[in-house]
C-alpha cells in the first residue's frame, strides 16, 4: 500500500490541540461535542471575549446543547465550568489532558489486576445477555425526581434535539427505563439516539428496542456500542456486495435479516457471507429469504464454521448419488429415489412466498 503524505502550503494560523485528546478522547465522543471543544479551544488561545450568543451563531446549536457538551467534557476532567446563581455560564477553564503514557505505565504495573477486570467485565457482559429487566411502571413522583437528575436531563435534551420534538409521557418512560434499569449513562444514550437518528428512526420505541438488543449483546459502553455499529455497517455492505446490491442501500427488512443472523443465531461475518455465496450459487439471485433458510438450517444442525458447512454440503451431495437394487431373482433393477435437499429448500421457499 502506498504511503500518504500530508503537507500544508501558505501561512498558518494554528490552534494547539493535545495529541492525547485526539488519540484517547476524540474517537469516542459525539462529533458535535468535539466541534464545540475545538472551537472553544481556539477562542481560549486567541484570548478574546465571547458571549453565548456568539457561540450559538457560530456553531449553529442552542445554548443548552453547548452546556450539555461542556458537561460532557467536564465529566472527563478536560475542563471545568463556572456558572452563576441563575445557572448562566460565566467561566470555562481548560484542564491539562491526562497523559496516555501514564495510563500505559499504570497498566504495565498491574497486569494481573487488568486481566481480572477484563474477566469480570466479560462475565458481566455474558450475564447481561440473559438478564434484561422488564420495564416497570414509574410513579409521578419518581418521574419528577428524574427530571431533577442532571445526567438524565442532559440525555433528555439530546434526545429531544435529535428527534425534533419534546418527549411525551410514554417516550419519557422509555428513556427513564433505558437510563435507570438498563443503566445506560449519558454517553451510551447519546450514542444510542445518534445511531437511531442516523437511520431515520426518530422513535423511542425503536430506541428502546435497540437499547435492549445492546444489553443482550453485553454492550456496556459507548465505545463498545460504536464498535458494534461499525461492525454492522461493514457487514451490511458485505452482504449488499455479495448480493449485487450496488445502487441502493439495504432496506429495513433486509437489515433485520442480518441483525437476526448476528443477534439471534450468533453467526459471524464469515458464515453470513458464506450463506450469501451459497444462495447466489443455487438461485442466481440475492434472496434474503433463501439465505435465511440456509442459516436457520445451519443453526438447527449446530453448524458454526464455514468448514463444517462445506463438509455438511459434501455429505449431502454424496447422499444424493443414485443407488440401485435388485428386486427378486435377477429381476429388473429399480433405482431408489434420490432427494435433492437444496431443490426442496428452493421449492419450499417458493411456496412460502406465494
VENNOR-V944700 format. One record per helix or strand. SS is the DSSP state (alpha for helix, beta for strand). FROM is the first residue (numbers start at 1). TO is the last residue. If there is no record, write none. Layout:
SS|FROM|TO + SS|FROM|TO
This chain:
alpha|19|25 + alpha|31|46 + alpha|52|59 + alpha|63|75 + beta|79|83 + beta|89|94 + alpha|100|109 + alpha|111|128 + alpha|140|146 + alpha|150|163 + alpha|169|180 + alpha|186|198 + alpha|204|216 + alpha|222|242 + alpha|252|263 + alpha|269|283 + alpha|288|301 + alpha|306|319 + beta|324|326 + beta|333|335 + alpha|341|353
